[in-house]
Amino acid sequence: MKQGEIWYADLNPVTGREQKGQRPVVIISGNLLNIYLDIVIICPLTTQIKNFKGNILLEPTKQNGLQKRSEILIFHIRSISKYRLIKKVGEISGEQLAGIKEGLTDILRY
């Protein structure tokens, strides 16, 4: 499990307005954390495109393994147990990962 990989994860159970269900997520935690801890920090993906500022849009490619256009919901960042990860789907580009980091910086700044 590495930073920038996309995995299907089971996010249930949830509460309130959290993203739920089995869905793709992108791992954003650093690789050192990913090696030594039983959790990963993720951002869920959705196919319900909202074009929220700071979110990254992904078109389906062979590299990312997605079937539909998806939006990375950076404001739904959360840590999850590795046991929730079901199957690796693909990975995002370095440029897209940098975009996530920039969006997170903006969220924490304002």
C-alpha positions in Angstrom: 0.0 0.0 0.0 1.6 3.2 -1.2 0.9 6.8 -1.4 -1.1 7.6 -4.6 -2.6 4.2 -5.0 -6.3 3.8 -5.6 -8.0 0.9 -3.7 -11.6 -0.2 -3.3 -12.4 0.1 0.3 -15.4 -0.7 2.5 -16.2 2.5 4.4 -19.2 1.2 6.3 -20.4 1.7 9.0 -20.6 5.5 8.9 -22.4 8.2 10.6 -23.8 11.5 9.5 -22.6 12.8 6.1 -19.5 10.6 5.8 -18.9 8.9 2.5 -20.2 5.3 2.8 -20.2 2.0 1.0 -17.6 0.2 -1.1 -15.9 2.8 -3.2 -12.5 3.7 -4.6 -10.2 5.7 -2.3 -6.8 7.2 -2.8 -4.1 6.6 -0.2 -2.5 9.9 0.7 -0.5 8.9 3.8 3.2 8.7 3.4 4.9 5.4 2.6 6.7 5.2 6.0 3.4 5.4 7.8 1.9 2.9 5.4 4.6 0.4 6.2 4.6 0.6 9.9 1.0 1.4 11.0 -2.2 -0.7 10.6 -4.0 2.4 9.2 -3.8 4.5 6.0 -5.0 8.0 5.4 -7.3 8.2 2.5 -9.6 10.5 0.4 -12.7 8.8 -1.0 -13.7 9.1 -4.6 -17.2 9.8 -6.0 -18.8 9.6 -9.4 -21.3 12.3 -8.4 -19.2 15.2 -9.7 -19.6 18.5 -7.8 -16.5 20.3 -9.0 -15.7 21.6 -5.5 -12.7 23.9 -5.4 -9.6 21.9 -4.5 -11.0 18.5 -5.5 -9.2 16.6 -8.2 -11.1 15.2 -11.2 -10.0 11.9 -12.6 -10.8 10.6 -16.1 -10.7 6.8 -16.4 -7.3 5.6 -17.6 -5.4 2.4 -17.6 -3.1 3.8 -14.9 -5.9 4.7 -12.5 -8.1 1.7 -13.3 -11.3 3.6 -12.9 -14.4 2.9 -14.9 -16.1 6.3 -14.6 -15.1 9.9 -14.2 -14.5 10.5 -10.5 -13.8 13.3 -8.1 -11.4 13.0 -5.2 -13.1 14.4 -2.1 -10.2 15.9 -0.3 -12.5 17.4 2.4 -13.5 13.9 3.4 -10.0 12.9 4.4 -9.9 10.1 7.0 -7.8 7.4 8.4 -9.0 3.8 8.0 -7.8 0.4 9.0 -5.9 -1.5 6.3 -8.5 -4.2 6.8 -11.1 -2.0 5.0 -9.0 -2.1 1.8 -10.4 -4.7 -0.6 -8.5 -4.5 -3.9 -5.9 -2.3 -5.5 -7.4 -0.6 -8.6 -4.6 1.6 -9.9 -2.8 4.9 -9.0 -2.9 8.6 -9.6 -0.1 10.6 -11.2 2.5 12.6 -9.3 0.8 15.8 -10.5 -2.6 14.7 -9.2 -1.0 13.8 -5.8 0.6 17.2 -5.7 -2.9 18.7 -6.4 -4.3 16.8 -3.4 -1.6 18.1 -1.1 -2.2 21.7 -2.4 -5.9 21.3 -1.7 -5.3 20.0 1.8 -3.0 22.9 2.5 -5.7 25.3 1.4 -8.3 23.5 3.7 -6.0 23.8 6.7 -5.0 27.4 6.0 -8.6 28.9 5.7 
